[in-house]
């Protein structure tokens, strides 16, 4: 039995698989970008906290 009964079905199925594949790849790339952004923000917060003088609040110097 031939799975692809017509040329139109073959092309429709091929395009569907192609665009679903592209969507999956784009989703994986977006997830990777989101994880990278979150990690970089965490590193920035840790760096700023280590550079903050003792007693400072929210990254601002203490009041004099």
Secondary structure, DSSP 4 states (H G I P E B T S, - for coil): --S--SHHHHHHHHHHHHHHHHHHHHHHHHHHHHHHHHHHHHHHHHHHHHHSPTT-BTTBPPP-
